[in-house]
Amino acid sequence: MARAIWSGALNFGLVTVPVELYSATQDHTIHFRQFQRDTSDRIRYRRVNERTGEEVPYDQIVKGYDLGGDEYVLIEPEELEEVAPGRSRTIDIDAFVDLEEIDPVYFQKTYWLAPAKEEFGRAYSLLIDAMARTNRAGIARFVMRGKEYIAAVRAGDGVLVLNTLLFPEDIRVPEQEISKLPAPGQAREKEVDMAVSLIESMAEEWNPEEYHDTYTERVLQLIDDKRAGRTITPAEQPREATKVVDLFEALSRSVEGRRQGAGQAAGDTGEAGGEREADRTAAGSTSGGTARSTRKESKAGRTGSAKGTRESATRSRDTGGAGRSRADGELSELTKGELDRMARELDVKGRSKMNRAELEQAVREAGGKGARRRAS
């Protein structure tokens, strides 16, 4: 079992829930030791005095802030503790915000919050249910290991999730850091339209289980091959950049490849009598001739016409009862991602916590309310 790395109390108005903080992620990076080439001699690092060359014990080291010109301000560890942001043991929620309002660039690290004891389970569950229903995150401050953090506390799947956030001063301004950013509006309209079509054809539900650290797998295979004395086969080199003159052609061929792959998946699904994973087929190539493979198609009969289906469903919804019946059938053909986009356009609240069936129902109801408002 994991060990708590912080304990304290979560304050929500006048409600206080003792909690413990657990790391929600782990590092699976392959770590190497360093050796001098052609020897078995390990390379080690030591803290040495650059003047005497002697190693310095850790408790004899103080910090120094560089003022420039070889001038430093020396700071003792005790002095840092005196000005550190307190030794608070509370997570105080100051406000609640919509999760979609937080730019992902601010997210830093993910933790789980758990009740410190079983007797606090009811209050803990109350927070999960309330935040899940409102689709809001509590913005709070807390101190951990001598450092102050701003955090977003949100409802997860049966657990409260705490994401430490970066402060605004931690975020760099891209225009000030990158000199090669192009001026907006350089892409041609037909290229944008074709790129939108390609994005729509590649849209699918987020399934994290489909993604794995393939680089680590290749590194482990390299280690295994070298240990066994097998020949190492280099991986393919990255494909060349698409030439500007070929941009529209490359997009067009990519879209056509996606459609062909979806068509084959539809045929396979019809024969099987249900949903199954589509064969990974070539999705088209760039001018360099490299191919891109398709992903699993959860709705095999869909061949990239989702945009037209949404427009048709909207038109039908506006025409009254008979039209809505037709739209209901079309909504059932859309993926969760497409329904989510419609829900966003209709300003459906709490959509990020809905499953596909709930999204379909919410879109249907929001569309009906819109039609009734227009009729009145």
Secondary structure by P-SEA (a helix, b strand, c coil): cccccbbbbbbcccbbbbbbbbbccccccbbbbbbcccccbbbbbbbcccccccccccccbbbbbbccccbbbbbcaaaaaaacccccccccccccccccccccccccbbbbbbbccccaaaaaaaaaaaaaaacbbbbbccccccbbbbbbbbbcccbbbbbbbbccccccccccccccccccccccaaaaaaaaaaaaaaccccccccccaaaaaaaaaaaaaaaaccbbbbcccccccccccaaaaaaaaaaaaaaaaaaaaaaaaaaaccccccccccccccccbbbbbbccccccccccaaaaaaaaaaaaaaacaaaaaaaaaaaaaccaaaaaaaaaaacccccccccaaaaaaaaaaaaaaaaaaaac
